[in-house]
């Protein structure tokens, strides 16, 4: 008896087909809603990152880099690498060592994403690069806002000093910043118009290798910044003649443990009817692809292993 093969589904409908057999989900949400949520996610992400950085600075004191709070995981790794770069790489007010660290690490991650998907997708590459422009501008705006640049007579968030109340407030804001980043990632991953290379990596890992589980994918996606941080810390420690670790703290640990889980929670609870649009993680076939479809539609949290079904044998008649 012939049995029908399961359709290869990613998203709400059967995907477009390409010559190489890769399935790409279609867009099912109104484009106006998709663009609106994407635009909303950009300031949320930028504000979340700035909150982790500024609160970390405010509990440490002026001109300090080490803080018990620390920054988000990617930010911490890339800022340590920026400290490795020579001062001649500071070109103008924008192309400083931090810019080059974020940009060069981003290029490497873009290349890794293409390898994981299994083909070169120039539209995806341009989307990764295009994301960085408005995001970087918004980071600058929110940084200046919280530091009081736009408000004469106010010097921004005060340093915590010996105030236990301010320390507790900044810890809450730091953790809240991580939550904002996670919710923003959920929104623009589902919109799938343009993604930060790091979040594109997390989405590929999530749906192609991690059975749809956002937390597992986030932990795996931290491997590149972890390697960058290890290399940078080793170089900085040799230069200083002792262990030198900056930008890592309690907030970094919180982001490592919970950011992916919060992203998965947001998929199911923040505008849950808005599912992943045009999901493209390369070839995912058969029953596993049907499970990817379920995850993309938020009907299950992650993909369980597909157990093989053995054919039932007909009972033998009694002799």
Residue pairs with C-beta under 8 A, 6 or more apart in sequence:
5 286
6 286
6 287
6 289
6 290
7 14
7 289
7 290
8 14
8 15
8 23
8 284
8 285
8 286
8 289
9 15
9 23
9 25
9 289
9 290
9 292
9 293
10 23
10 24
10 25
10 207
10 279
10 280
10 281
10 284
10 289
10 292
10 293
10 296
11 25
11 26
11 27
11 28
11 275
11 276
11 277
11 278
11 279
11 293
11 296
11 297
12 25
12 26
12 28
12 275
12 293
12 296
12 297
13 25
13 26
13 28
15 23
15 24
15 25
15 26
16 23
16 24
16 26
17 23
18 24
20 118
20 119
20 283
21 283
22 118
22 119
22 280
22 282
22 283
23 280
23 283
23 284
23 285
23 289
24 278
24 279
24 280
25 276
25 277
25 278
25 279
25 280
25 296
26 278
27 34
27 277
27 278
28 275
28 277
29 274
29 275
29 277
33 274
34 191
34 193
34 274
34 277
35 191
35 193
37 187
37 188
37 190
37 191
37 271
37 274
38 187
38 188
38 191
38 193
38 194
40 187
41 183
41 184
41 185
41 187
41 188
41 191
42 134
42 135
42 138
42 184
42 188
43 138
43 142
44 180
44 181
44 183
44 184
44 187
45 135
45 180
45 181
45 184
45 185
45 188
45 196
46 135
46 138
46 139
46 141
46 142
47 138
47 142
47 177
47 180
48 72
48 176
48 177
48 178
48 179
48 180
48 181
48 182
48 184
49 71
49 72
49 75
49 139
49 177
49 181
50 139
50 142
50 143
50 146
50 177
51 146
51 173
51 174
51 176
51 177
51 180
52 69
52 70
52 71
52 72
52 75
52 174
52 177
52 178
52 181
52 251
52 255
53 71
53 75
53 143
54 143
54 146
54 147
54 156
54 157
55 69
55 157
55 170
55 171
55 173
55 174
55 177
55 251
56 67
56 69
56 70
56 71
56 174
56 247
56 249
56 251
57 64
57 67
58 157
58 158
58 159
58 160
58 166
58 170
59 67
59 68
59 69
59 159
59 160
59 166
59 167
59 170
59 171
60 66
60 67
60 68
60 69
61 159
61 161
62 159
65 79
65 83
65 246
65 247
66 245
66 246
66 247
67 247
67 249
68 249
68 250
69 170
69 171
69 174
69 249
69 250
69 251
70 76
70 247
70 248
70 249
70 250
70 251
70 252
70 253
71 79
71 247
71 248
71 249
71 251
71 252
72 177
72 178
72 181
72 251
72 252
72 255
72 259
73 222
73 225
73 226
73 252
73 255
73 256
73 259
74 198
74 222
74 225
75 247
76 225
76 229
76 246
76 247
76 248
76 252
77 105
77 224
77 225
77 226
77 228
77 229
77 232
78 98
78 101
78 102
78 105
78 225
78 228
79 98
79 101
79 246
79 247
80 228
80 229
80 232
80 233
80 236
80 245
80 246
80 247
81 101
81 105
81 228
81 229
81 231
81 232
82 96
82 97
82 98
82 100
82 101
82 102
83 97
83 232
83 236
83 246
84 232
84 235
84 236
85 97
85 100
85 101
87 97
89 95
89 96
89 97
89 100
90 96
90 97
99 136
102 132
103 132
105 224
105 225
105 228
106 128
106 132
106 196
106 197
106 198
108 224
109 197
109 198
109 200
109 201
109 224
110 125
110 128
110 129
110 197
110 200
112 201
112 224
113 124
113 128
113 197
113 200
113 201
113 204
114 120
114 121
114 124
114 125
116 201
116 204
116 205
116 208
116 281
116 282
117 124
117 204
117 280
117 281
117 282
118 282
118 283
119 282
121 280
124 200
124 280
127 193
127 194
127 195
128 194
128 195
128 196
128 197
128 200
130 194
131 194
131 195
131 196
131 197
132 196
135 196
144 150
145 151
146 156
146 157
147 155
147 156
147 157
148 154
148 155
148 156
148 157
149 156
157 170
158 166
159 166
160 166
160 167
160 170
171 250
171 251
174 250
174 251
174 254
175 251
175 254
177 251
178 251
178 254
178 255
178 258
178 259
178 262
179 262
181 255
181 259
182 258
182 259
182 260
182 262
182 263
182 266
183 262
183 263
183 266
183 270
185 199
185 202
185 259
185 263
185 266
186 263
186 264
186 266
186 267
186 270
187 266
187 270
187 271
187 274
188 194
188 195
188 199
189 195
189 199
189 202
189 203
189 263
189 276
190 267
190 274
190 275
190 276
190 277
191 277
192 276
192 277
192 278
192 279
192 280
195 203
198 221
198 224
198 225
201 221
201 224
202 214
202 217
202 218
202 220
202 221
202 260
203 217
203 279
203 281
204 281
204 282
205 217
205 220
205 221
206 212
206 213
206 214
206 216
206 217
207 279
207 281
207 284
207 292
207 295
207 296
208 281
208 282
208 284
209 217
209 220
210 216
210 217
210 220
210 302
211 291
211 295
211 302
211 303
211 304
211 305
212 291
212 292
212 294
212 295
212 296
212 300
212 301
212 302
212 303
213 264
213 301
213 302
213 303
214 260
214 261
214 263
214 264
214 267
215 260
215 261
215 264
216 260
216 302
217 260
218 259
218 260
218 261
218 263
219 256
219 260
222 256
229 248
233 243
233 244
233 245
236 244
236 246
237 243
237 244
264 301
267 298
268 298
268 301
272 298
275 296
275 297
275 298
276 296
279 292
279 296
281 292
284 292
286 306
287 306
288 303
288 306
291 300
291 303
291 304
291 306
292 303
294 300
294 303
295 301
295 302
295 303
